[in-house]
């Protein structure tokens, strides 16, 4: 989940727990805990390959948060007025557990077993930004300034919401698997991943010259906060688990479909050869960046092109690429030329 939602969730939890003592220190313990695992974003300073390898790594593992929770609790104990180290520790730990739980809901992958095992776990239930989910939290905070009950109701509502999204996830996965089998497609595995929803608001806004130019300028600056849509009149709206991608691995290709979670309608969109099976990839798979990418990507695909004697391999992951107006994230380019070491470039 996004950092803001993590922090708000920690605040809501602190409101929902009746605490006669502790005051600000207790609230701070939960909120700091809910934000702490994302301190590993500093790994981006070490480069893209290290970031992919380390983000949501040991700082998001159960062993890691057990240690960092103690360190934060000791700081709060030393500099705060509340001298109950055990409760401070448990509150920080609770905040960190809430962070891990939210991150597991999306499809990025979280290494909860680090440092012992680097498997990436994801439940594929909610998109990484969900305005409905965050809205429930905000409503709970606004209504719980004087009593804990509204915050507790909001926590229950969040659980119900996640349960509803889980039900839709199962429907989508079943729908795409059944549709593939009906077409005689071999199903090695099937997956359902939430994607960014869209809303249709007409073509009028995109026709306004100043707005269109402002969006283009932000795209050039690399900060497209107002995405430029490639489908006029349709704009991103991350509100609810109502937009889904279904994936089929048939042993040779990845097949992507957009699936309506209510009707079960399946609209096939892509069929791409699995990146690991591309012959040119096997020649570069021992490069550390490529090895990390193939470990990170769930649906790696590779586009091969040629420029003179150079062979250009463009790696991407089908999980990422449904955000209109933004460059597709997590792109790796490898350039091979006779007699030279392969060149590696992140970001395309």
C-alpha positions as CSV (number, residue, x, y, z in Angstrom):
1,X,0.0,0.0,0.0
2,X,1.0,3.6,-0.3
3,X,2.9,5.2,2.6
4,X,0.0,7.6,3.5
5,X,-2.4,4.7,3.9
6,X,0.1,2.9,6.0
7,X,0.4,5.8,8.4
8,X,-3.3,6.4,8.6
9,X,-3.9,2.7,9.3
10,X,-1.5,2.9,12.2
11,X,-3.3,6.0,13.5
12,X,-6.6,4.2,13.2
13,X,-5.3,1.2,15.1
14,X,-4.1,3.4,17.9
15,X,-7.6,5.0,18.1
16,X,-9.3,1.6,18.1
17,X,-7.3,0.2,21.0
18,X,-8.6,1.5,24.4
19,X,-5.5,2.8,26.3
20,X,-5.9,4.4,29.7
21,X,-2.2,5.1,29.8
22,X,0.6,5.8,27.3
23,X,-1.0,8.8,25.6
24,X,1.1,10.2,22.8
25,X,3.9,7.7,23.2
26,X,1.4,4.8,22.6
27,X,0.0,6.5,19.5
28,X,3.5,7.3,18.2
29,X,4.6,3.7,18.7
30,X,1.9,2.4,16.5
31,X,2.2,5.1,13.8
32,X,6.0,4.8,13.7
33,X,5.7,1.1,13.4
34,X,3.2,1.3,10.6
35,X,5.7,3.4,8.6
36,X,9.0,1.9,9.6
37,X,9.3,-1.0,7.1
38,X,9.3,1.5,4.2
39,X,12.5,3.0,5.5
40,X,14.1,0.6,3.1
41,X,13.2,3.0,0.2
42,X,16.6,4.5,0.9
43,X,17.9,1.4,-1.0
44,X,17.0,3.3,-4.2
45,X,20.2,5.2,-3.7
46,X,22.1,2.0,-4.4
47,X,20.6,1.6,-7.9
48,X,17.7,-0.1,-9.4
49,X,19.0,-3.7,-9.2
50,X,19.7,-3.4,-5.4
51,X,16.4,-1.7,-4.9
52,X,14.4,-4.5,-6.5
53,X,16.5,-7.0,-4.5
54,X,16.2,-5.3,-1.1
55,X,12.9,-3.3,-1.1
56,X,10.3,-5.2,0.9
57,X,13.1,-7.4,2.1
58,X,14.4,-7.9,5.6
59,X,12.7,-4.7,6.8
60,X,9.4,-6.4,5.9
61,X,10.3,-9.8,7.3
62,X,8.9,-11.2,10.5
63,X,12.4,-11.6,12.0
64,X,13.4,-8.1,10.9
65,X,10.4,-6.3,12.5
66,X,10.9,-8.2,15.7
67,X,14.4,-6.5,16.0
68,X,13.5,-3.1,14.7
69,X,10.4,-2.9,16.9
70,X,12.6,-3.4,20.0
71,X,15.0,-0.6,18.8
72,X,12.1,1.9,18.4
73,X,10.5,0.8,21.7
74,X,13.8,1.5,23.5
75,X,14.1,5.0,22.0
76,X,10.5,5.8,23.0
77,X,11.1,4.4,26.4
78,X,14.3,6.5,26.9
79,X,13.0,9.8,25.6
80,X,9.3,9.5,26.3
81,X,7.3,9.8,29.6
82,X,5.6,6.4,29.4
83,X,7.9,3.8,31.0
84,X,6.3,0.5,29.9
85,X,8.8,-1.1,27.6
86,X,6.8,-4.2,27.0
87,X,3.7,-2.4,25.8
88,X,5.7,0.0,23.7
89,X,7.4,-2.9,22.0
90,X,4.0,-4.7,21.4
91,X,2.5,-1.5,19.9
92,X,5.4,-0.8,17.6
93,X,5.3,-4.5,16.5
94,X,1.5,-4.2,15.9
95,X,2.1,-1.2,13.7
96,X,4.7,-3.1,11.7
97,X,2.5,-6.1,11.4
98,X,-0.2,-3.9,10.0
99,X,2.2,-2.6,7.4
100,X,3.2,-6.1,6.3
101,X,-0.5,-7.2,6.2
102,X,-1.4,-4.3,3.8
103,X,1.6,-4.9,1.6
104,X,0.6,-8.5,1.2
105,X,-2.7,-7.5,-0.2
106,X,-1.2,-6.2,-3.5
107,X,0.7,-8.0,-6.2
108,X,4.2,-6.5,-5.8
109,X,5.5,-9.2,-3.5
110,X,6.8,-9.1,0.1
111,X,9.8,-11.1,1.4
112,X,8.2,-11.9,4.8
113,X,10.6,-14.8,5.5
114,X,13.8,-12.8,5.1
115,X,16.7,-13.2,6.0
116,X,16.1,-16.9,5.8
117,X,14.2,-17.2,2.5
118,X,13.7,-14.7,-0.3
119,X,10.4,-15.9,-1.7
120,X,8.0,-13.0,-2.5
121,X,4.5,-13.5,-1.1
122,X,1.5,-11.6,-2.5
123,X,-2.2,-12.2,-2.1
124,X,-3.3,-10.1,-5.2
125,X,-6.4,-8.7,-3.5
126,X,-6.2,-4.9,-3.8
127,X,-4.4,-2.4,-6.1
128,X,-1.5,-0.6,-4.4
129,X,-3.6,2.5,-4.1
130,X,-7.3,2.1,-3.2
131,X,-9.3,5.3,-2.5
132,X,-12.2,3.3,-1.0
133,X,-9.9,1.5,1.5
134,X,-8.2,4.7,2.4
135,X,-11.5,6.5,2.7
136,X,-12.8,4.0,5.2
137,X,-9.7,4.7,7.3
138,X,-10.2,8.5,7.1
139,X,-13.8,8.3,8.0
140,X,-12.9,6.2,11.1
141,X,-10.4,8.8,12.1
142,X,-12.7,11.7,11.7
143,X,-15.5,10.0,13.8
144,X,-13.2,8.6,16.5
145,X,-11.7,11.8,18.0
146,X,-13.6,11.3,21.3
147,X,-14.4,7.6,21.4
148,X,-12.9,4.4,20.1
149,X,-16.1,2.8,18.8
150,X,-16.0,4.4,15.3
151,X,-12.4,3.4,14.8
152,X,-13.3,-0.2,15.8
153,X,-16.2,-0.1,13.3
154,X,-13.9,1.1,10.6
155,X,-11.5,-1.7,11.3
156,X,-14.3,-4.2,10.9
157,X,-15.4,-2.5,7.7
158,X,-11.8,-2.8,6.4
159,X,-11.9,-6.5,7.1
160,X,-15.2,-6.9,5.3
161,X,-13.9,-4.9,2.4
162,X,-10.9,-7.1,2.0
163,X,-13.1,-10.2,2.3
164,X,-15.3,-8.8,-0.5
165,X,-12.2,-8.2,-2.7
166,X,-11.0,-11.8,-1.9
167,X,-14.3,-13.1,-3.2
168,X,-13.9,-11.1,-6.4
169,X,-10.4,-12.3,-6.8
170,X,-11.5,-16.0,-6.6
171,X,-14.3,-15.3,-9.2
172,X,-11.8,-13.7,-11.6
173,X,-9.3,-16.5,-11.3
174,X,-12.0,-19.1,-11.8
175,X,-13.4,-17.2,-14.8
176,X,-10.1,-16.8,-16.7
177,X,-9.1,-20.4,-16.0
178,X,-12.5,-21.7,-17.3
179,X,-12.4,-19.5,-20.4
180,X,-8.9,-20.7,-21.3
181,X,-10.0,-24.3,-20.9
182,X,-13.0,-23.8,-23.0
183,X,-10.7,-22.6,-25.8
184,X,-8.5,-25.7,-25.4
185,X,-5.7,-23.8,-23.8
186,X,-3.4,-25.7,-21.5
187,X,-3.4,-24.2,-18.1
188,X,-0.2,-24.6,-16.1
189,X,-1.2,-21.8,-13.7
190,X,-3.8,-19.1,-13.5
191,X,-3.7,-15.8,-11.6
192,X,-6.0,-12.8,-10.9
193,X,-4.4,-9.5,-10.2
194,X,-6.1,-6.2,-9.4
195,X,-5.4,-3.4,-11.9
196,X,-6.0,0.3,-12.0
197,X,-9.6,1.1,-12.7
198,X,-10.8,3.8,-15.0
199,X,-13.8,6.1,-15.2
200,X,-15.4,7.7,-18.2
201,X,-15.9,11.4,-17.8
202,X,-16.3,12.5,-21.4
203,X,-14.0,13.9,-24.0
204,X,-14.5,17.6,-23.0
205,X,-11.7,17.9,-20.5
206,X,-9.0,16.4,-22.8
207,X,-10.0,18.9,-25.5
208,X,-9.1,21.9,-23.3
209,X,-5.8,23.1,-24.6
210,X,-4.2,24.4,-21.4
211,X,-5.0,21.2,-19.5
212,X,-3.6,19.0,-22.2
213,X,-0.4,21.1,-22.4
214,X,0.0,21.0,-18.6
215,X,-0.3,17.2,-18.6
216,X,2.3,16.9,-21.4
217,X,4.7,19.2,-19.5
218,X,4.5,17.0,-16.4
219,X,5.1,13.9,-18.6
220,X,8.3,15.5,-20.0
221,X,9.4,16.4,-16.5
222,X,9.1,12.8,-15.4
223,X,6.4,13.5,-12.8
224,X,3.1,12.8,-14.5
225,X,0.9,13.4,-11.5
226,X,-2.0,14.0,-13.9
227,X,-1.8,11.0,-16.2
228,X,-2.2,11.5,-20.0
229,X,-4.7,8.8,-21.1
230,X,-4.3,7.1,-24.4
231,X,-8.1,6.5,-24.5
232,X,-9.9,9.8,-24.6
233,X,-12.5,10.4,-22.0
234,X,-11.2,7.6,-19.7
235,X,-9.1,8.4,-16.7
236,X,-7.5,6.4,-13.9
237,X,-9.5,5.9,-10.7
238,X,-8.1,3.6,-8.1
239,X,-11.4,3.2,-6.3
240,X,-12.4,-0.4,-5.4
241,X,-11.5,-3.9,-6.5
242,X,-13.6,-3.7,-9.6
243,X,-10.9,-3.9,-12.4
244,X,-8.9,-7.1,-12.8
245,X,-6.4,-8.8,-15.0
246,X,-6.5,-12.5,-15.4
247,X,-3.3,-14.4,-16.4
248,X,-2.8,-17.8,-17.9
249,X,0.6,-19.6,-18.1
250,X,0.2,-22.3,-20.7
251,X,3.8,-23.5,-20.4
252,X,5.0,-21.5,-23.4
253,X,3.2,-18.1,-23.3
254,X,1.6,-15.7,-20.9
255,X,-2.0,-14.8,-21.8
256,X,-3.6,-11.7,-20.3
257,X,-7.3,-10.9,-20.2
258,X,-9.4,-8.2,-18.6
259,X,-12.1,-9.8,-16.5
260,X,-15.4,-8.4,-15.2
261,X,-15.6,-9.8,-11.6
262,X,-19.4,-9.7,-11.5
263,X,-20.4,-11.1,-14.9
264,X,-17.3,-13.2,-15.4
265,X,-16.9,-11.8,-18.9
266,X,-13.3,-12.4,-20.2
267,X,-11.7,-10.1,-22.8
268,X,-8.4,-11.5,-24.1
269,X,-5.8,-8.8,-24.5
270,X,-2.3,-10.2,-24.9
271,X,-0.4,-13.5,-25.6
272,X,3.3,-13.1,-25.2
273,X,6.1,-15.7,-25.1
274,X,7.5,-16.2,-21.6
275,X,10.6,-14.2,-21.2
276,X,12.7,-16.9,-19.6
277,X,12.2,-19.1,-22.7
278,X,13.5,-16.5,-25.2
279,X,16.9,-17.9,-26.5
280,X,18.6,-14.6,-26.3
281,X,17.7,-14.3,-22.6
282,X,19.6,-17.6,-21.8
283,X,22.8,-16.0,-23.1
284,X,22.5,-13.1,-20.6
285,X,20.7,-14.7,-17.6
286,X,23.9,-14.8,-15.5
287,X,24.2,-11.0,-15.5
288,X,23.3,-10.0,-12.0
289,X,20.8,-7.4,-13.1
290,X,19.0,-9.9,-15.4
291,X,19.1,-12.6,-12.7
292,X,17.5,-10.2,-10.2
293,X,14.9,-9.1,-12.7
294,X,13.8,-12.7,-13.5
295,X,13.6,-13.4,-9.8
296,X,11.5,-10.3,-9.2
297,X,9.1,-10.5,-12.2
298,X,6.1,-12.8,-12.1
299,X,5.3,-12.5,-15.8
300,X,8.6,-11.5,-17.5
301,X,8.4,-10.8,-21.2
302,X,11.2,-9.7,-23.5
303,X,11.1,-7.7,-26.7
304,X,14.1,-8.3,-29.0
305,X,15.2,-5.8,-31.5
306,X,18.4,-5.2,-33.6
307,X,20.4,-2.1,-34.5
308,X,23.3,-3.1,-36.8
309,X,25.3,-5.7,-35.0
310,X,23.7,-4.9,-31.6
311,X,21.0,-7.1,-30.1
312,X,18.7,-5.2,-27.7
313,X,16.6,-7.0,-25.1
314,X,13.9,-5.1,-23.4
315,X,12.6,-6.8,-20.2
316,X,9.2,-5.9,-18.7
317,X,6.7,-7.5,-16.4
318,X,3.0,-7.9,-17.4
319,X,2.0,-7.0,-13.9
320,X,3.0,-3.4,-14.6
321,X,1.8,-1.4,-17.6
322,X,-1.8,-0.5,-17.0
323,X,-1.2,3.1,-15.8
324,X,-2.2,5.5,-18.6
325,X,0.2,8.4,-19.1
326,X,3.1,7.0,-17.2
327,X,6.1,5.2,-18.4
328,X,5.9,1.5,-17.7
329,X,7.8,0.9,-14.5
330,X,10.5,-1.8,-13.9
331,X,12.0,-1.9,-17.4
332,X,15.4,-3.4,-18.0
333,X,17.3,-3.0,-21.3
334,X,20.3,-5.2,-22.2
335,X,22.4,-4.3,-25.2
336,X,24.8,-6.9,-26.7
337,X,27.4,-6.3,-29.3
338,X,30.1,-8.6,-30.6
339,X,33.4,-8.4,-28.7
340,X,31.9,-6.2,-26.0
341,X,30.5,-6.8,-22.6
342,X,26.7,-6.4,-22.4
343,X,25.4,-3.0,-21.5
344,X,22.6,-2.8,-18.8
345,X,20.2,0.1,-18.5
346,X,17.3,0.4,-16.1
347,X,14.2,2.4,-17.1
348,X,14.3,1.6,-20.8
